[in-house]
Amino acid sequence: MYHSRIFHVRENVRPRGAEPYESESRLKTDIGDLIRRYVSVNEDYVLRLVSFVLASWIADRLPVAPYLSISLGPTMELEFETT
């Protein structure tokens, strides 16, 4: 474990279970709202980011784990690449 006067990080912190959600549509909307709230990103990328979040929840069941590459493009705007 890493100890600091400022913060404490516990190793292997994982969710303790799952609960039903209102609907798949509502879940995607709420994830998108969180992304918009905490990340300054072009609206065109929000759906990609939501898809990445959902895919990361089931990465152990996919043949290839999803990845997200974020970089500054030639116009100094964020560019995303996902698989």
Secondary structure, 3 states (H helix, E strand, C coil): CEECCCCEECCCCCCCCCCCCCCHHHHHHHHHHHHHHHCCCCHHHHHHHHHHHHHHHCHHHCCCCCCEEEEECCCCCEEEEEC
